[in-house]
Amino acid sequence: MTTLNIPAVASWLQSWQQSVIDMLLTHETKVAPHLEAWSYPHLGGGNSQALLQGNIIEKGGVNFSHIHGESLPDSATPSRKHLVGHPFEALGVSLVIHPENPFLPTTHANLRLFVSHAPQSDEHPNWWFGGGYDLTPYYGFTDDCQLWHQKAKDACDLTDPSFHGRFKKECDDYFVLPHRKEQRGIGGLFFDDINEYDFDTCFNFIKHVGDSLTQAYNTILSRRKDHPWEDKHKAFQQMRRGRYVEFNLLYDRGTLFGLKTKGRTESILMSLPPSVAWPGESVMHIGPEEKQLTDYYLIPRDWLANPLLEEE
Amino acid sequence: MTTLNIPAVASWLQSWQQSVIDMLLTHETKVAPHLEAWSYPHLGGGNSQALLQGNIIEKGGVNFSHIHGESLPDSATPSRKHLVGHPFEALGVSLVIHPENPFLPTTHANLRLFVSHAPQSDEHPNWWFGGGYDLTPYYGFTDDCQLWHQKAKDACDLTDPSFHGRFKKECDDYFVLPHRKEQRGIGGLFFDDINEYDFDTCFNFIKHVGDSLTQAYNTILSRRKDHPWEDKHKAFQQMRRGRYVEFNLLYDRGTLFGLKTKGRTESILMSLPPSVAWPGESVMHIGPEEKQLTDYYLIPRDWLANPLLEEE
């Protein structure tokens, strides 16, 4: 059995943060990342890398944080009451990328390690990995959806062939707006509490997931960044971004937990899109191209049931 | 003692809805209201009047609804458990006006009557009025703030001189964004459960409040609608509208209750502004004029402590 190695995770997370930024900068040519480091006395800190008002990335944030808490809040782990009130440690990277071009999808990812410093029992590990990623297109492309889920499956299969089915379903179940009866996007992976293998195996799974996100999103950026768009496409993107805001502020557990526990507001809300519209039902233009999003792409499905299509 | 007269309230609410629309149309010259009537089988219905993409009103909604429920949900009245599960009736008008010009404030108002059809006790009335109004400026004007609160006080004083102090404080206490340590706006009136006088007296109070909103907002529109503005003012307004969205989706009880109980999503979310921005901290322009909003206008205070200033 391998042992818990927090510094190795912190180091890898920061190298992954940098590799995502480097990947984005192979596309983005107008702006440089704005780096902001922050810390809370005795509680740790983090750093945010923001890409704002770029030619490809309208708003993007890739944030690393490493926090030590003296007392786990009651609301943090409903299923593990014995950890409440004990010291804990949490480290992770969160990213949200909102591209300018409405034919490019928004992506969100999170990879994290949680460690409890409660007196330890021998039965259960005192650490859990968690995270996942998902894609929110405005105008869908079947081959992008297939690529996205294929990369996710490949990453999972390296560790456990049962992972992909479970974590895709958890993702579909999580990113739902009940008041709209809509999914937020086309899904991906979502997992909590990963410690069913030894530490190194779970850590390797996290690395595979991280690398697959960078590769998949890189390919999609390459494919679509030069897709021509007009004002009507931008208007539709901004209206759909409203749904993104609704999900994050009404339902997203990380956002609500972060704000409730007085986390760093700017980091938590970096996920909100740069420009958004709720124009009112009767003036929204929803043509056949726009209708495809909700009628086809946002319906959860097995995107890998057919072999990968060639680029159309 | 006067008796409960629901039809009279329904009739007055609809006439007030129309008088607000008529007032707005003395300023708005580009667009006509879009009227949409809706109903749920056996549960009642309502009608929405929306002003969208106008020259003065960028987005406004004035909505009437009259709903009959067969069984009051548990979450509706935490303080009156004996009414849960019994039939009820609710009627009201809600409005939110988002002007185009950043020098015009957003306003929100709600007036409502709630009636329980639970077996009645003689001790307590089975009806309650509720509501209030508040103002959210982007660029503040002292005389507008004074006018706003003076009209609110005058309306309250006609019924009970203790009302204004109580209901202004409730408003200041309610419209708070704890994660921003900011008020949503400059406040106004907020009251729940008004039945401490007989029905007609309480109903008259509601009428006075409604009329005072129309008058005060009309005066402010007249004063500021021709104020010149530039792109930088619009950008600040859109960024501040983000705070409005944050409040409504994170904290507003009516919004969260409505969505949770499967109310009509389009009516509930008509409050969300037409165009909003979360541009990212490091690219926001906050000059001295913009800083005044949070440093002065959004600090709760007694705006009537000094006599009304003349128009500057």
Interface residues (C-beta under 8 A of the other chain):
Chain A: H34 E36 A50 L52 Q53 K59 G61 P178 H179 R180 Q238 G242 V245 E246 L249 L250 L256 L259 K262 T265 E266 I268 L269 M270 L272 P273 P274 S275 V276 A277 W278 P279 G280 E281 S282 V283
Chain B: H34 E36 A50 L52 Q53 K59 G61 P178 H179 R180 Q238 G242 V245 E246 L249 L250 L256 L259 K262 T265 E266 I268 L269 M270 L272 P273 P274 S275 V276 A277 W278 P279 G280 E281 S282 V283
